[in-house]
C-alpha cells in the first residue's frame, strides 16, 4: 500500500542506518536524474526563433533585432497589439542567449490583483500579512539565473514601478515584510499593448522606469500588416492541429484563403489560432472553407459586375467544397448531388483549387 502511494522502500524496525544511507543516496540520485530529464524536456519545448512563422519584411526585421539583443543582458521592451506573439518573442530572446539553461518565468501584471502582485513578484516573509504562514520566494527569485517576462507592464501600479526600477538599478529585491536586500541575477523582458510614452506624459507610468525597460524596443506588427504571413501561419496551424486532434490532413479552400487575406484580424495571431482550431474541430471533411472559419469575403466596391462575379465564385466554391465533405470526397456521389457531370465537377474543382 505504501509503495503504491509513492514510498521508495520499506524498513523493518529497528532501522539499519548503513542500509538507510545507501537507500537515501540511491533515491537522491534518482530524483536528480529525473529533475535533469525534466529540465531537458522543458528546454526542448522552448520556442526558438526558427519556430516562429513569418516571411514578411516586417517580421524579418523583428527577427534581426531579436538575434542582436539575445546575446546581451540589456532589458527589452516588446510592443504590439494583443495576440501578436509578444511572449513567443520574449521566449526566443531567452532561448538564444547565454541564459537559455536558466528558467524562463512569465507573469501577467494585468491579470493579478494589485494587492497580490507585489508578493507574487518579490515574495514575502512569514507573518508579513494575514495568511502569510510561511516565507515565500517571488518570481524575481524563481527567475534567478534566467529571464523574467513581465507581460502587460503598463498595468503596473506606481509603488511596484518604484520597486522594479530599484531592481533594474541595483539588482537587489526585498520581500514583502522583509528588511534584507537580496541580490538576484535576473534579466527582465517586458511587454505591453499600451502606448507607454503617452502614459509617461500623463504621469501614469514613470519616465525613469520606461527608459530603463526600453533600452531596446521590439515592435511586433499586427497580423493585418504582415501580408501573406496570415496564409503561411494558417497552413502551419492546420498542420499542427491536425496532428494534435488526430485528424487526417486538411487544407483551405480558395474562398477561405481569400477570406483570410481580407479579414482585419483584430485579435491577431491568437484569433487566427482560435478560428483554425474551431474549424478543424467542427469540420467533417478535409476542406476548410470560409464558412467553417466564420469569415466573410469582403466584396470589391469598384464595380457591380466585379462584385457579382466574385460573389458567384465564392458561393460556387463553398457549395462544391461542402458537397465534397458531405459525400466523403466521392466524385460520383458529389456530381449527382450537385446535378452535374463528373468531368464538369473535375473542371470546377480545378478552377477553385479543390483537391
C-alpha positions as CSV (number, residue, x, y, z in Angstrom):
1,X,0.0,0.0,0.0
2,X,2.8,2.4,1.0
3,X,4.7,1.6,-2.2
4,X,1.7,2.3,-4.3
5,X,1.3,5.7,-2.7
6,X,4.9,6.7,-3.6
7,X,7.1,5.2,-0.9
8,X,10.5,4.2,-2.3
9,X,11.3,1.4,0.2
10,X,10.2,-0.2,3.5
11,X,12.4,-0.7,6.5
12,X,11.8,-3.1,9.4
13,X,12.4,-1.7,12.9
14,X,14.9,-1.0,14.2
15,X,16.3,0.7,11.1
16,X,19.8,-0.2,9.9
17,X,21.5,3.2,9.5
18,X,24.0,2.0,6.9
19,X,21.3,0.5,4.8
20,X,19.2,3.7,5.2
21,X,22.2,5.8,3.9
22,X,22.6,3.6,0.8
23,X,18.9,3.8,0.0
24,X,18.8,7.6,0.6
25,X,21.8,8.0,-1.7
26,X,20.0,6.0,-4.4
27,X,16.8,8.0,-4.0
28,X,18.7,11.3,-4.2
29,X,20.4,10.2,-7.4
30,X,17.2,9.1,-9.0
31,X,15.4,12.4,-8.1
32,X,18.4,14.2,-9.5
33,X,18.3,12.3,-12.8
34,X,14.5,12.9,-13.0
35,X,15.0,16.6,-12.5
36,X,17.7,16.8,-15.2
37,X,15.3,14.9,-17.6
38,X,12.5,17.3,-16.8
39,X,14.8,20.3,-17.4
40,X,15.9,18.9,-20.7
41,X,12.3,18.4,-21.8
42,X,11.4,21.9,-20.8
43,X,14.4,23.2,-22.8
44,X,13.3,21.2,-25.8
45,X,9.8,22.7,-25.6
46,X,11.0,26.3,-25.5
47,X,10.5,28.4,-28.6
48,X,13.4,29.0,-30.9
49,X,13.3,31.8,-33.5
50,X,13.1,29.3,-36.3
51,X,9.8,28.1,-34.9
52,X,8.1,31.5,-35.2
53,X,6.4,31.6,-38.6
54,X,6.7,34.7,-40.7
55,X,8.4,35.6,-44.0
56,X,7.2,39.2,-44.3
57,X,9.8,42.1,-44.3
58,X,8.2,43.4,-41.0
59,X,8.8,40.0,-39.2
60,X,12.3,39.6,-40.7
61,X,13.2,43.0,-39.2
62,X,11.9,41.7,-35.8
63,X,14.0,38.5,-36.1
64,X,17.1,40.5,-36.9
65,X,16.7,42.7,-33.8
66,X,16.0,39.6,-31.6
67,X,19.2,37.9,-32.8
68,X,21.2,41.0,-31.9
69,X,19.7,41.6,-28.5
70,X,19.7,37.9,-27.4
71,X,23.4,37.8,-26.8
72,X,23.2,40.7,-24.4
73,X,21.6,41.1,-20.9
74,X,20.0,44.5,-21.5
75,X,16.3,44.9,-20.7
76,X,14.0,44.6,-23.7
77,X,10.5,46.2,-24.2
78,X,8.3,44.3,-26.6
79,X,5.4,46.4,-28.0
80,X,2.4,45.2,-30.0
81,X,-1.3,44.6,-30.1
82,X,-2.9,41.8,-28.0
83,X,-2.3,38.5,-29.7
84,X,0.7,39.4,-31.8
85,X,3.0,36.9,-30.0
86,X,4.9,39.0,-27.5
87,X,5.6,36.1,-25.2
88,X,6.9,34.0,-28.1
89,X,9.4,36.7,-28.9
90,X,10.5,37.0,-25.3
91,X,10.9,33.3,-25.1
92,X,13.0,33.3,-28.2
93,X,15.3,36.0,-26.9
94,X,15.8,34.0,-23.8
95,X,16.4,30.8,-25.7
96,X,19.0,32.3,-28.0
97,X,21.1,33.9,-25.2
98,X,23.5,32.7,-22.5
99,X,20.7,32.3,-20.0
100,X,18.9,29.6,-22.0
101,X,19.7,26.9,-19.5
102,X,18.2,29.0,-16.7
103,X,14.4,29.4,-16.0
104,X,12.1,31.5,-18.2
105,X,9.4,32.9,-15.8
106,X,6.4,34.8,-17.1
107,X,3.8,36.8,-15.2
108,X,0.9,38.9,-16.5
109,X,0.9,42.1,-14.5
110,X,-2.7,42.9,-15.5
111,X,-4.2,39.5,-14.5
112,X,-3.3,39.6,-10.8
113,X,-4.9,41.9,-8.3
114,X,-2.7,44.8,-7.2
115,X,-2.8,43.6,-3.6
116,X,-1.3,40.2,-4.5
117,X,1.1,41.2,-7.3
118,X,3.8,42.6,-5.0
119,X,4.0,39.3,-3.2
120,X,3.9,37.4,-6.5
121,X,6.9,39.4,-7.8
122,X,9.0,39.9,-4.8
123,X,7.9,37.1,-2.4
124,X,7.1,37.6,1.3
125,X,8.3,36.8,4.8
126,X,6.3,34.7,7.3
127,X,3.8,36.9,9.1
128,X,4.1,39.8,6.8
129,X,0.3,39.9,6.2
130,X,-2.8,37.8,7.1
131,X,-2.4,34.4,5.6
132,X,1.4,34.6,5.2
133,X,2.1,31.5,7.2
134,X,5.5,30.8,5.7
135,X,8.3,32.5,3.9
136,X,7.8,32.5,0.1
137,X,10.0,33.4,-2.8
138,X,8.6,35.6,-5.7
139,X,9.0,35.5,-9.4
140,X,12.2,37.5,-9.4
141,X,14.0,34.9,-7.3
142,X,12.5,32.0,-9.2
143,X,13.9,33.6,-12.4
144,X,17.4,33.8,-10.8
145,X,20.0,32.9,-13.5
146,X,17.3,33.2,-16.2
147,X,14.7,35.6,-17.5
148,X,11.7,37.2,-16.0
149,X,9.0,38.2,-18.6
150,X,6.7,41.0,-17.3
151,X,3.7,40.9,-19.6
152,X,1.3,43.9,-19.6
153,X,3.8,46.1,-17.8
154,X,1.6,49.1,-18.5
155,X,-0.9,47.9,-15.9
156,X,1.7,48.1,-13.1
157,X,0.8,50.3,-10.0
158,X,3.0,53.2,-9.1
159,X,4.5,51.6,-5.9
160,X,5.5,48.4,-7.9
161,X,7.0,50.6,-10.6
162,X,9.4,52.0,-8.0
163,X,10.4,48.6,-6.7
164,X,11.1,47.3,-10.2
165,X,13.1,50.4,-11.0
166,X,15.2,49.8,-7.9
167,X,15.9,46.2,-9.1
168,X,16.9,47.4,-12.5
169,X,19.3,49.9,-11.0
170,X,20.8,47.8,-8.1
171,X,19.9,44.2,-9.0
172,X,18.5,43.6,-5.5
173,X,15.0,43.0,-4.1
174,X,13.2,43.0,-0.8
175,X,10.5,40.5,0.1
176,X,7.2,41.9,1.4
177,X,7.7,42.3,5.2
178,X,11.4,41.8,4.9
179,X,14.4,44.2,5.5
180,X,17.1,42.2,3.8
181,X,18.3,43.2,0.4
182,X,18.6,40.0,-1.7
183,X,20.8,40.1,-4.8
184,X,19.2,38.5,-7.8
185,X,20.7,37.8,-11.3
186,X,17.7,38.0,-13.5
187,X,17.2,39.5,-16.9
188,X,14.0,41.5,-17.4
189,X,11.9,41.5,-20.6
190,X,8.7,43.5,-20.5
191,X,5.8,43.7,-22.9
192,X,2.7,45.9,-23.3
193,X,-0.1,46.6,-25.8
194,X,-0.3,50.2,-24.4
195,X,1.3,53.4,-25.6
196,X,3.8,53.8,-22.7
197,X,5.2,57.1,-24.0
198,X,1.7,58.6,-23.8
199,X,1.3,57.1,-20.3
200,X,4.5,58.8,-19.3
201,X,3.2,62.2,-20.5
202,X,0.1,61.9,-18.2
203,X,2.2,60.6,-15.3
204,X,0.6,57.2,-15.3
205,X,3.9,55.5,-15.9
206,X,7.3,56.5,-14.6
207,X,9.6,58.0,-17.2
208,X,12.8,56.7,-15.5
209,X,11.3,53.2,-15.5
210,X,10.3,53.5,-19.1
211,X,13.8,54.3,-20.2
212,X,15.3,51.6,-18.0
213,X,13.0,49.0,-19.6
214,X,13.1,50.3,-23.2
215,X,16.9,50.0,-23.7
216,X,15.9,48.0,-26.8
217,X,12.4,48.1,-28.2
218,X,10.9,45.4,-30.4
219,X,7.7,46.3,-32.1
220,X,5.6,43.5,-33.4
221,X,3.4,44.3,-36.4
222,X,-0.3,43.4,-36.3
223,X,-1.3,40.4,-38.5
224,X,-3.2,42.6,-40.9
225,X,0.1,44.3,-41.8
226,X,2.0,41.0,-42.4
227,X,0.8,40.2,-45.9
228,X,1.0,36.6,-46.9
229,X,2.1,35.6,-43.3
230,X,-1.5,35.0,-42.5
231,X,-1.7,32.2,-45.1
232,X,1.7,30.8,-44.0
233,X,0.6,30.8,-40.4
234,X,-2.8,29.3,-41.1
235,X,-1.3,26.4,-43.1
236,X,1.2,25.8,-40.3
237,X,-1.5,25.9,-37.7
238,X,-3.8,23.5,-39.6
239,X,-1.0,21.0,-39.9
240,X,-0.1,21.2,-36.2
241,X,-3.8,21.0,-35.1
242,X,-4.5,18.0,-37.4
243,X,-1.7,16.1,-35.6
244,X,-2.9,17.3,-32.2
245,X,-6.5,16.4,-32.8
246,X,-5.7,13.1,-34.6
247,X,-7.4,14.2,-37.8
248,X,-6.4,13.5,-41.4
249,X,-4.5,16.3,-43.2
250,X,-6.8,19.2,-44.1
251,X,-6.4,22.2,-46.4
252,X,-8.2,25.5,-47.0
253,X,-10.5,26.3,-50.0
254,X,-9.7,29.2,-52.3
255,X,-12.6,31.1,-50.7
256,X,-11.2,30.5,-47.3
257,X,-7.7,31.8,-48.3
258,X,-9.3,34.9,-49.9
259,X,-11.4,35.5,-46.7
260,X,-8.3,35.2,-44.5
261,X,-6.5,37.8,-46.7
262,X,-9.3,40.2,-46.4
263,X,-10.2,39.8,-42.7
264,X,-8.7,42.6,-40.5
265,X,-7.7,40.2,-37.7
266,X,-8.4,42.4,-34.6
267,X,-7.3,39.5,-32.4
268,X,-4.2,38.9,-34.5
269,X,-2.4,35.5,-34.3
270,X,-4.5,34.4,-31.3
271,X,-7.7,35.0,-33.3
272,X,-6.3,33.0,-36.2
273,X,-5.4,30.1,-33.9
274,X,-8.9,30.1,-32.4
275,X,-10.6,30.1,-35.8
276,X,-8.5,27.4,-37.3
277,X,-8.8,25.1,-34.3
278,X,-12.5,25.6,-34.1
279,X,-12.9,24.9,-37.8
280,X,-11.0,21.7,-37.6
281,X,-13.0,20.5,-34.6
282,X,-16.3,21.2,-36.3
283,X,-15.4,20.2,-39.8
284,X,-16.2,16.7,-41.0
285,X,-14.1,16.8,-44.2
286,X,-10.6,17.7,-45.4
287,X,-11.5,21.1,-46.9
288,X,-11.9,24.1,-44.6
289,X,-14.0,26.8,-46.2
290,X,-14.7,30.4,-45.2
291,X,-17.9,29.2,-43.5
292,X,-16.0,26.9,-41.1
293,X,-13.7,29.8,-40.3
294,X,-16.7,32.0,-39.7
295,X,-15.3,34.6,-42.1
296,X,-16.9,36.5,-44.9
297,X,-15.3,37.6,-48.1
298,X,-15.4,41.4,-48.4
299,X,-16.8,42.4,-51.8
300,X,-14.9,44.7,-54.1
301,X,-16.7,48.0,-54.3
302,X,-15.0,49.1,-57.6
303,X,-17.9,47.9,-59.7
304,X,-21.2,45.9,-59.6
305,X,-20.1,43.4,-62.3
306,X,-16.8,42.6,-60.5
307,X,-18.6,42.2,-57.2
308,X,-21.2,39.9,-58.7
309,X,-18.5,37.8,-60.3
310,X,-16.6,37.4,-57.1
311,X,-19.7,36.6,-55.1
312,X,-20.6,33.9,-57.6
313,X,-17.1,32.3,-57.5
314,X,-17.1,32.3,-53.7
315,X,-20.6,30.8,-53.5
316,X,-19.8,28.2,-56.1
317,X,-16.6,27.2,-54.3
318,X,-18.3,26.9,-50.9
319,X,-21.2,24.8,-52.4
320,X,-18.8,22.4,-54.1
321,X,-16.5,22.1,-51.0
322,X,-19.5,21.4,-48.8
323,X,-20.9,18.8,-51.2
324,X,-17.5,17.0,-51.3
325,X,-17.4,16.9,-47.5
326,X,-20.9,15.6,-47.2
327,X,-20.1,12.8,-49.7
328,X,-16.8,11.9,-48.2
329,X,-14.8,13.1,-51.3
330,X,-16.6,10.6,-53.6
331,X,-16.7,12.3,-57.0
332,X,-19.6,10.4,-58.5
333,X,-21.9,11.0,-55.4
334,X,-20.9,14.7,-55.3
335,X,-21.6,15.2,-59.0
336,X,-25.0,13.6,-58.6
337,X,-25.8,15.7,-55.6
338,X,-24.9,18.8,-57.5
339,X,-26.7,17.8,-60.6
340,X,-23.6,18.0,-62.8
341,X,-21.4,15.5,-64.7
342,X,-18.1,14.1,-63.3
343,X,-16.0,16.0,-66.0
344,X,-17.7,19.3,-65.0
345,X,-17.1,18.7,-61.4
346,X,-13.4,18.0,-62.1
347,X,-13.2,21.2,-64.0
348,X,-14.8,23.2,-61.2
349,X,-12.6,21.6,-58.6
350,X,-9.5,22.5,-60.6
351,X,-10.7,26.1,-61.1
352,X,-11.3,26.5,-57.3
353,X,-8.2,24.6,-56.4
354,X,-10.2,21.9,-54.6
355,X,-8.4,18.6,-54.4
